[in-house]
Every structure is written in structure tokens, then in C-alpha cells.
Amino acid sequence: MSQNKAIFNWSGGKDSALALYKIQQSQNFEILTLLTSISQKFERISMHGVRKELLVLQAKSLKIPLTEMVVPDMPTMEAYEQAMRNTLNPLINQGATHSIFGDIFLEDLRTYRENKLAEVGLEGVFPLWKQPTDRLIQEFLDLGFKTITTCVNEKYLSQDFAGRIIDEDFLKDLPKTVDPCGENGEFHTFVFDGPIFENPIPFEVGETIYRKYEAPKKENSEDCFQDDHKKEDPYAFGFWFTDLIGIE
């Protein structure tokens, strides 16, 4: 049976990992590459704040080629979309017909993705779509995935949630107003072990720092094609980032 060739939009976080697991189990797609947005200024995964070298280790453990899309810090929508087109075109020439995302329930984001993909002849695939997030995070843990928070939004969570392993205790400690998968932008993660990896990703936890951003004047974000993209508030907003350092 022939498989459709697909681009997998990889953020390095838990939703990406679970979506990739489900895609691999279905055997309906040949994954040509992982596609990840990298901040040019910081050389880290956009929004997640994870060092590029840890992303490379993930790709090696997954045994899937990695395509990095380097973008300016907080680019304009026009600049981002041009960078995306420039990145997608060579992959389309390699036969890609689908683009896979780990989105769960953000309707406007899915519509945006599908409209932009249609412009270049790609079809979007959303393996986690509309599944209850409390069940998804439990499935994620039950499968043996391991993940740590790398970024938390101060609007929803305090600093002490940054740099925590997501486990049953973490889920119990979450305020009831926070989605257990962080689907509203409450937190971002780095997955370092699980059934899709050949070996765990070695790292140590570094310092936690605070960064504040001015909200974009219009819907505009460097990871708008990436997994875990969230709507931003129309005010300044801050995040706690925990640095993860790869171990040789």
C-alpha cells in the first residue's frame, strides 16, 4: 500500500509527540521531515525556548530528517508566510502532499492553516483534533512519554510550574482554569523520552528566566504554522522560560 508523503510540524513538545505516535501507528503517511520554526535571534524553538541542539537530538532519536525554518524574533505575518513558502516549496517538490499538526481545538488556527496550505497545494492533517485534553494527557503519560515544561505563561501559572516534569502530581496542581494540555497557551514543553524515540534525550535543567513581550498588533506569531500556537492577549505578556542544557 502506497503512503502519502507528509511534512510533520514538530514543536518538540507533548502534543507533537503524541500526534506523531498516532500517525506512525496508522501507517498512512511517510514522514519526509520534521519542520520546526527556530528563532534566529536565540537559536531556540519558537515559543518553547528549547535550544536547537536538543531539537537535533530529538530528530536523531526519532530517525526523521529535520528541516529548520529560521525566522526573526517576532516577525511580521508577511515575513513569516514568505519564509514558510520558501521552506515548503522544496518539500512539495519532493512529493509532499500533506502537512501534519498537533492542534486540538483552536478552530480559527486550523482554518488559517488549511487556507494557507491550500494555496500551495497541501492538505492539513490533525490526528488529535477535538479529543478531550484530559484524556490526551493521560494517554500520553500511559504510553510512557516523558516531558518537562520549558515555558509558562504568567497569566495562567506561577514561576514554580516552569521546569517541572508533567506527571500526576503536576496535573493535580494545575488550577482548574488551566487546560491539562496547555492548549490555550498556558505552558509549553520538551519531550525527552517515549515510545517513538530510539533513546532518551540527555539534558540537565538550567536557570529559569523571565521575558516580557509586547503583544502583536494583529494576529502575528513566528509559530503560526507550528504545533502549540495560541492566541495572544492584546496587552503586554510575560513568560517564565526554563533553560534545558544538552549533555554530551
VOGU-533928 format. One record per residue (C-alpha): x, y, z; residue in one letter. Coordinates in steps of 0.1 Angstrom, whole numbers. Layout:
<X = X | Y = Y | Z = Z | type = a>
...
This chain:
<X = 0 | Y = 0 | Z = 0 | type = m>
<X = 15 | Y = 34 | Z = -10 | type = s>
<X = 17 | Y = 60 | Z = 16 | type = q>
<X = 11 | Y = 97 | Z = 13 | type = n>
<X = 42 | Y = 118 | Z = 18 | type = k>
<X = 38 | Y = 143 | Z = 47 | type = a>
<X = 56 | Y = 171 | Z = 65 | type = i>
<X = 53 | Y = 169 | Z = 102 | type = f>
<X = 52 | Y = 202 | Z = 121 | type = n>
<X = 73 | Y = 195 | Z = 151 | type = w>
<X = 75 | Y = 218 | Z = 181 | type = s>
<X = 94 | Y = 194 | Z = 203 | type = g>
<X = 65 | Y = 193 | Z = 228 | type = g>
<X = 40 | Y = 168 | Z = 240 | type = k>
<X = 12 | Y = 174 | Z = 215 | type = d>
<X = 36 | Y = 170 | Z = 186 | type = s>
<X = 50 | Y = 138 | Z = 202 | type = a>
<X = 15 | Y = 122 | Z = 207 | type = l>
<X = 4 | Y = 133 | Z = 172 | type = a>
<X = 35 | Y = 117 | Z = 157 | type = l>
<X = 29 | Y = 85 | Z = 176 | type = y>
<X = -6 | Y = 82 | Z = 163 | type = k>
<X = 5 | Y = 90 | Z = 127 | type = i>
<X = 32 | Y = 63 | Z = 129 | type = q>
<X = 7 | Y = 38 | Z = 143 | type = q>
<X = -17 | Y = 45 | Z = 115 | type = s>
<X = 10 | Y = 38 | Z = 88 | type = q>
<X = -9 | Y = 61 | Z = 64 | type = n>
<X = 19 | Y = 85 | Z = 59 | type = f>
<X = 56 | Y = 86 | Z = 51 | type = e>
<X = 71 | Y = 114 | Z = 71 | type = i>
<X = 95 | Y = 133 | Z = 48 | type = l>
<X = 108 | Y = 156 | Z = 75 | type = t>
<X = 101 | Y = 173 | Z = 108 | type = l>
<X = 95 | Y = 210 | Z = 103 | type = l>
<X = 104 | Y = 233 | Z = 132 | type = t>
<X = 104 | Y = 271 | Z = 135 | type = s>
<X = 136 | Y = 284 | Z = 150 | type = i>
<X = 142 | Y = 319 | Z = 164 | type = s>
<X = 171 | Y = 335 | Z = 145 | type = q>
<X = 180 | Y = 357 | Z = 175 | type = k>
<X = 180 | Y = 330 | Z = 201 | type = f>
<X = 186 | Y = 298 | Z = 181 | type = e>
<X = 158 | Y = 281 | Z = 200 | type = r>
<X = 125 | Y = 266 | Z = 191 | type = i>
<X = 99 | Y = 293 | Z = 187 | type = s>
<X = 79 | Y = 299 | Z = 219 | type = m>
<X = 91 | Y = 268 | Z = 236 | type = h>
<X = 126 | Y = 283 | Z = 242 | type = g>
<X = 144 | Y = 250 | Z = 237 | type = v>
<X = 179 | Y = 250 | Z = 224 | type = r>
<X = 184 | Y = 240 | Z = 188 | type = k>
<X = 209 | Y = 213 | Z = 198 | type = e>
<X = 182 | Y = 195 | Z = 218 | type = l>
<X = 159 | Y = 196 | Z = 188 | type = l>
<X = 186 | Y = 180 | Z = 167 | type = v>
<X = 190 | Y = 152 | Z = 193 | type = l>
<X = 152 | Y = 146 | Z = 192 | type = q>
<X = 153 | Y = 143 | Z = 154 | type = a>
<X = 182 | Y = 118 | Z = 156 | type = k>
<X = 165 | Y = 97 | Z = 182 | type = s>
<X = 133 | Y = 98 | Z = 161 | type = l>
<X = 153 | Y = 89 | Z = 130 | type = k>
<X = 134 | Y = 115 | Z = 109 | type = i>
<X = 152 | Y = 143 | Z = 89 | type = p>
<X = 148 | Y = 178 | Z = 103 | type = l>
<X = 140 | Y = 210 | Z = 84 | type = t>
<X = 146 | Y = 242 | Z = 103 | type = e>
<X = 128 | Y = 273 | Z = 93 | type = m>
<X = 148 | Y = 302 | Z = 108 | type = v>
<X = 127 | Y = 333 | Z = 114 | type = v>
<X = 133 | Y = 367 | Z = 131 | type = p>
<X = 122 | Y = 373 | Z = 166 | type = d>
<X = 85 | Y = 383 | Z = 165 | type = m>
<X = 84 | Y = 386 | Z = 127 | type = p>
<X = 56 | Y = 402 | Z = 107 | type = t>
<X = 30 | Y = 379 | Z = 94 | type = m>
<X = 41 | Y = 387 | Z = 58 | type = e>
<X = 77 | Y = 378 | Z = 66 | type = a>
<X = 67 | Y = 346 | Z = 83 | type = y>
<X = 44 | Y = 335 | Z = 55 | type = e>
<X = 72 | Y = 342 | Z = 29 | type = q>
<X = 96 | Y = 321 | Z = 50 | type = a>
<X = 71 | Y = 293 | Z = 52 | type = m>
<X = 65 | Y = 293 | Z = 14 | type = r>
<X = 102 | Y = 292 | Z = 8 | type = n>
<X = 106 | Y = 263 | Z = 32 | type = t>
<X = 76 | Y = 243 | Z = 19 | type = l>
<X = 83 | Y = 246 | Z = -18 | type = n>
<X = 113 | Y = 222 | Z = -19 | type = p>
<X = 94 | Y = 197 | Z = 2 | type = l>
<X = 65 | Y = 199 | Z = -22 | type = i>
<X = 89 | Y = 192 | Z = -50 | type = n>
<X = 100 | Y = 161 | Z = -31 | type = q>
<X = 64 | Y = 149 | Z = -33 | type = g>
<X = 48 | Y = 161 | Z = 0 | type = a>
<X = 10 | Y = 162 | Z = -2 | type = t>
<X = 1 | Y = 166 | Z = 34 | type = h>
<X = 11 | Y = 187 | Z = 64 | type = s>
<X = 5 | Y = 173 | Z = 99 | type = i>
<X = -2 | Y = 193 | Z = 131 | type = f>
<X = -8 | Y = 185 | Z = 168 | type = g>
<X = -36 | Y = 211 | Z = 172 | type = d>
<X = -65 | Y = 200 | Z = 194 | type = i>
<X = -94 | Y = 225 | Z = 194 | type = f>
<X = -84 | Y = 260 | Z = 181 | type = l>
<X = -109 | Y = 264 | Z = 152 | type = e>
<X = -95 | Y = 297 | Z = 138 | type = d>
<X = -60 | Y = 284 | Z = 138 | type = l>
<X = -70 | Y = 253 | Z = 119 | type = r>
<X = -89 | Y = 273 | Z = 94 | type = t>
<X = -58 | Y = 296 | Z = 89 | type = y>
<X = -35 | Y = 266 | Z = 84 | type = r>
<X = -58 | Y = 249 | Z = 59 | type = e>
<X = -63 | Y = 281 | Z = 39 | type = n>
<X = -26 | Y = 287 | Z = 37 | type = k>
<X = -18 | Y = 251 | Z = 29 | type = l>
<X = -44 | Y = 251 | Z = 1 | type = a>
<X = -25 | Y = 280 | Z = -15 | type = e>
<X = 5 | Y = 257 | Z = -21 | type = v>
<X = -14 | Y = 225 | Z = -27 | type = g>
<X = -10 | Y = 208 | Z = 6 | type = l>
<X = -37 | Y = 192 | Z = 28 | type = e>
<X = -37 | Y = 195 | Z = 66 | type = g>
<X = -39 | Y = 165 | Z = 89 | type = v>
<X = -49 | Y = 169 | Z = 126 | type = f>
<X = -47 | Y = 135 | Z = 144 | type = p>
<X = -56 | Y = 149 | Z = 179 | type = l>
<X = -84 | Y = 171 | Z = 167 | type = w>
<X = -114 | Y = 175 | Z = 191 | type = k>
<X = -102 | Y = 148 | Z = 215 | type = q>
<X = -107 | Y = 157 | Z = 252 | type = p>
<X = -75 | Y = 171 | Z = 265 | type = t>
<X = -77 | Y = 154 | Z = 299 | type = d>
<X = -78 | Y = 120 | Z = 281 | type = r>
<X = -50 | Y = 130 | Z = 257 | type = l>
<X = -26 | Y = 139 | Z = 285 | type = i>
<X = -34 | Y = 107 | Z = 304 | type = q>
<X = -29 | Y = 87 | Z = 272 | type = e>
<X = 4 | Y = 105 | Z = 267 | type = f>
<X = 16 | Y = 95 | Z = 302 | type = l>
<X = 3 | Y = 60 | Z = 300 | type = d>
<X = 22 | Y = 54 | Z = 268 | type = l>
<X = 54 | Y = 62 | Z = 287 | type = g>
<X = 62 | Y = 96 | Z = 273 | type = f>
<X = 82 | Y = 119 | Z = 295 | type = k>
<X = 81 | Y = 157 | Z = 292 | type = t>
<X = 91 | Y = 188 | Z = 311 | type = i>
<X = 77 | Y = 223 | Z = 310 | type = t>
<X = 101 | Y = 248 | Z = 294 | type = t>
<X = 78 | Y = 279 | Z = 293 | type = c>
<X = 48 | Y = 290 | Z = 313 | type = v>
<X = 26 | Y = 320 | Z = 307 | type = n>
<X = 24 | Y = 342 | Z = 338 | type = e>
<X = -12 | Y = 350 | Z = 330 | type = k>
<X = -21 | Y = 314 | Z = 339 | type = y>
<X = 7 | Y = 299 | Z = 360 | type = l>
<X = 33 | Y = 309 | Z = 385 | type = s>
<X = 70 | Y = 305 | Z = 381 | type = q>
<X = 72 | Y = 273 | Z = 401 | type = d>
<X = 54 | Y = 255 | Z = 372 | type = f>
<X = 84 | Y = 261 | Z = 349 | type = a>
<X = 109 | Y = 233 | Z = 347 | type = g>
<X = 85 | Y = 207 | Z = 361 | type = r>
<X = 81 | Y = 172 | Z = 348 | type = i>
<X = 45 | Y = 166 | Z = 338 | type = i>
<X = 32 | Y = 137 | Z = 359 | type = d>
<X = 1 | Y = 130 | Z = 380 | type = e>
<X = 12 | Y = 155 | Z = 407 | type = d>
<X = 17 | Y = 182 | Z = 381 | type = f>
<X = -18 | Y = 176 | Z = 368 | type = l>
<X = -33 | Y = 177 | Z = 403 | type = k>
<X = -15 | Y = 210 | Z = 410 | type = d>
<X = -29 | Y = 228 | Z = 379 | type = l>
<X = -56 | Y = 253 | Z = 385 | type = p>
<X = -90 | Y = 242 | Z = 373 | type = k>
<X = -90 | Y = 271 | Z = 348 | type = t>
<X = -58 | Y = 257 | Z = 331 | type = v>
<X = -62 | Y = 232 | Z = 302 | type = d>
<X = -43 | Y = 200 | Z = 311 | type = p>
<X = -26 | Y = 201 | Z = 277 | type = c>
<X = -19 | Y = 238 | Z = 278 | type = g>
<X = -40 | Y = 243 | Z = 247 | type = e>
<X = -48 | Y = 279 | Z = 255 | type = n>
<X = -11 | Y = 288 | Z = 257 | type = g>
<X = -7 | Y = 282 | Z = 294 | type = e>
<X = 26 | Y = 263 | Z = 291 | type = f>
<X = 49 | Y = 247 | Z = 265 | type = h>
<X = 70 | Y = 215 | Z = 269 | type = t>
<X = 100 | Y = 195 | Z = 257 | type = f>
<X = 96 | Y = 157 | Z = 253 | type = v>
<X = 127 | Y = 137 | Z = 262 | type = f>
<X = 116 | Y = 101 | Z = 261 | type = d>
<X = 88 | Y = 79 | Z = 249 | type = g>
<X = 78 | Y = 50 | Z = 225 | type = p>
<X = 87 | Y = 70 | Z = 194 | type = i>
<X = 123 | Y = 76 | Z = 205 | type = f>
<X = 152 | Y = 53 | Z = 200 | type = e>
<X = 168 | Y = 66 | Z = 231 | type = n>
<X = 161 | Y = 93 | Z = 258 | type = p>
<X = 173 | Y = 128 | Z = 252 | type = i>
<X = 200 | Y = 136 | Z = 278 | type = p>
<X = 198 | Y = 171 | Z = 294 | type = f>
<X = 201 | Y = 190 | Z = 326 | type = e>
<X = 179 | Y = 217 | Z = 339 | type = v>
<X = 194 | Y = 252 | Z = 339 | type = g>
<X = 182 | Y = 285 | Z = 352 | type = e>
<X = 147 | Y = 300 | Z = 348 | type = t>
<X = 144 | Y = 335 | Z = 334 | type = i>
<X = 115 | Y = 359 | Z = 328 | type = y>
<X = 108 | Y = 376 | Z = 295 | type = r>
<X = 81 | Y = 400 | Z = 287 | type = k>
<X = 68 | Y = 407 | Z = 252 | type = y>
<X = 46 | Y = 434 | Z = 236 | type = e>
<X = 16 | Y = 417 | Z = 221 | type = a>
<X = 14 | Y = 419 | Z = 182 | type = p>
<X = -9 | Y = 445 | Z = 168 | type = k>
<X = -26 | Y = 418 | Z = 147 | type = k>
<X = -26 | Y = 380 | Z = 147 | type = e>
<X = 11 | Y = 376 | Z = 141 | type = n>
<X = 34 | Y = 349 | Z = 155 | type = s>
<X = 65 | Y = 331 | Z = 144 | type = e>
<X = 50 | Y = 298 | Z = 152 | type = d>
<X = 16 | Y = 302 | Z = 135 | type = c>
<X = 22 | Y = 270 | Z = 115 | type = f>
<X = 37 | Y = 252 | Z = 145 | type = q>
<X = 21 | Y = 230 | Z = 170 | type = d>
<X = 10 | Y = 246 | Z = 203 | type = d>
<X = 3 | Y = 280 | Z = 187 | type = h>
<X = -20 | Y = 301 | Z = 209 | type = k>
<X = -39 | Y = 334 | Z = 207 | type = k>
<X = -22 | Y = 363 | Z = 224 | type = e>
<X = -37 | Y = 389 | Z = 246 | type = d>
<X = -39 | Y = 425 | Z = 233 | type = p>
<X = -16 | Y = 436 | Z = 262 | type = y>
<X = 20 | Y = 430 | Z = 271 | type = a>
<X = 25 | Y = 395 | Z = 283 | type = f>
<X = 53 | Y = 376 | Z = 301 | type = g>
<X = 67 | Y = 341 | Z = 303 | type = f>
<X = 89 | Y = 321 | Z = 325 | type = w>
<X = 115 | Y = 301 | Z = 305 | type = f>
<X = 135 | Y = 272 | Z = 320 | type = t>
<X = 167 | Y = 265 | Z = 301 | type = d>
<X = 175 | Y = 229 | Z = 292 | type = l>
<X = 211 | Y = 221 | Z = 285 | type = i>
<X = 221 | Y = 191 | Z = 265 | type = g>
<X = 246 | Y = 166 | Z = 280 | type = i>
<X = 273 | Y = 151 | Z = 257 | type = e>
